[in-house]
């Protein structure tokens, strides 16, 4: 069974009659990257932001649509509907920042020990950001 990113790429290629190479040229990403994302059964980690941007450009789709499909292919469900989608599922609050939304959705997949580590890291970073810089 194809993952969400595979389905998105394949449907777009079939509908438009495009090749991997055409999408790659338009998006400024390697053809091998487009081919890999369209054919790999299991996406192990989220593709880099630049790759997703190039893929979205090459497929002529909104970046949020491609980012959501990639997240789901990695096993991360991003809650809430993309803008313009109507369904009966209540949308969780979205921050408007795709990286924040992805982080929030990803936390569910962590073990309780890992969540405690992430919490400690965030608290440490927030504490550091709250302290004014001291100058000697």
C-alpha positions as CSV (number, residue, x, y, z in Angstrom):
1,X,0.0,0.0,0.0
2,X,1.4,3.4,-1.0
3,X,2.1,6.0,1.7
4,X,0.5,9.5,1.6
5,X,3.5,11.1,-0.1
6,X,3.8,8.3,-2.8
7,X,0.1,8.7,-3.5
8,X,0.3,12.5,-3.8
9,X,3.3,12.3,-6.2
10,X,1.9,9.5,-8.3
11,X,-1.6,11.0,-8.6
12,X,-0.1,14.3,-9.7
13,X,2.3,12.7,-12.2
14,X,-0.5,10.6,-13.7
15,X,-3.0,13.4,-13.8
16,X,-0.6,15.9,-15.5
17,X,1.4,13.4,-17.5
18,X,4.7,14.5,-16.0
19,X,7.9,12.6,-15.5
20,X,10.1,12.6,-12.4
21,X,12.6,14.6,-14.4
22,X,10.1,17.3,-15.2
23,X,9.0,17.7,-11.6
24,X,12.7,17.7,-10.5
25,X,13.6,20.5,-13.0
26,X,10.7,22.7,-12.1
27,X,11.4,22.2,-8.4
28,X,15.2,22.4,-8.5
29,X,15.6,19.1,-6.8
30,X,17.5,16.0,-8.0
31,X,15.5,13.6,-10.2
32,X,16.7,10.8,-7.9
33,X,15.0,12.5,-4.9
34,X,11.7,12.8,-6.7
35,X,11.9,9.1,-7.8
36,X,12.9,8.0,-4.3
37,X,10.0,9.8,-2.6
38,X,7.6,8.5,-5.2
39,X,8.7,4.9,-4.9
40,X,9.9,4.3,-1.3
41,X,7.5,2.2,0.8
42,X,8.5,3.7,4.1
43,X,9.8,7.2,4.6
44,X,12.1,6.9,7.7
45,X,12.6,10.6,8.4
46,X,11.0,13.8,7.3
47,X,12.6,15.2,4.1
48,X,14.5,18.5,4.5
49,X,12.5,21.7,4.2
50,X,14.3,22.7,0.9
51,X,13.4,19.3,-0.6
52,X,9.7,19.7,0.4
53,X,9.7,23.3,-1.0
54,X,11.2,22.1,-4.3
55,X,8.9,19.1,-4.5
56,X,5.9,21.4,-3.9
57,X,7.1,23.8,-6.6
58,X,7.8,21.0,-9.0
59,X,4.4,19.4,-8.4
60,X,2.7,22.8,-8.5
61,X,1.0,22.1,-5.2
62,X,0.8,24.1,-2.0
63,X,3.8,23.5,0.4
64,X,1.4,22.6,3.2
65,X,-0.2,19.8,1.2
66,X,3.3,18.3,0.4
67,X,4.5,18.8,4.0
68,X,1.4,17.0,5.4
69,X,1.8,14.1,3.0
70,X,5.4,13.7,4.0
71,X,4.6,13.9,7.7
72,X,2.0,11.2,7.3
73,X,4.4,9.0,5.3
74,X,6.7,9.2,8.3
75,X,3.9,8.1,10.6
76,X,3.2,11.6,12.0
77,X,-0.4,12.7,11.8
78,X,-0.7,16.5,11.6
79,X,-4.1,17.4,13.1
80,X,-6.5,19.8,11.5
81,X,-7.5,20.3,7.9
82,X,-5.5,22.3,5.4
83,X,-7.0,25.6,4.5
84,X,-10.0,25.1,2.2
85,X,-10.6,21.5,3.2
86,X,-14.1,20.8,4.6
87,X,-14.7,17.6,6.6
88,X,-16.5,16.6,9.8
89,X,-13.3,16.2,11.8
90,X,-12.8,18.9,14.4
91,X,-9.5,20.6,13.7
92,X,-7.0,21.0,16.5
93,X,-5.7,24.5,17.0
94,X,-2.9,25.2,14.5
95,X,-0.1,27.7,15.2
96,X,0.2,28.8,11.6
97,X,3.8,27.7,11.7
98,X,4.2,24.3,10.0
99,X,7.3,23.4,12.0
100,X,5.4,24.0,15.3
101,X,2.5,22.0,14.1
102,X,4.8,19.1,13.1
103,X,6.6,19.3,16.5
104,X,3.3,19.2,18.3
105,X,2.0,16.2,16.3
106,X,5.4,14.4,16.7
107,X,5.4,14.5,20.5
108,X,2.7,11.9,20.7
109,X,5.0,9.3,19.2
110,X,7.7,9.8,21.9
111,X,7.9,7.5,24.9
112,X,7.1,9.1,28.3
113,X,10.9,9.2,29.1
114,X,11.6,11.0,25.8
115,X,8.8,13.5,26.4
116,X,10.3,14.3,29.8
117,X,13.7,15.0,28.1
118,X,12.0,17.2,25.5
119,X,10.2,19.0,28.2
120,X,13.4,19.6,30.1
121,X,15.1,20.9,26.9
122,X,12.3,23.3,26.1
123,X,12.2,24.6,29.7
124,X,16.0,25.1,29.5
125,X,15.8,26.9,26.2
126,X,12.9,29.1,27.4
127,X,14.8,29.9,30.6
128,X,17.9,30.9,28.6
129,X,15.8,33.1,26.2
130,X,14.1,34.8,29.1
131,X,17.4,35.9,30.8
132,X,18.8,39.2,29.5
133,X,22.3,38.9,28.1
134,X,24.8,40.0,30.6
135,X,27.7,42.0,29.5
136,X,31.0,42.3,31.3
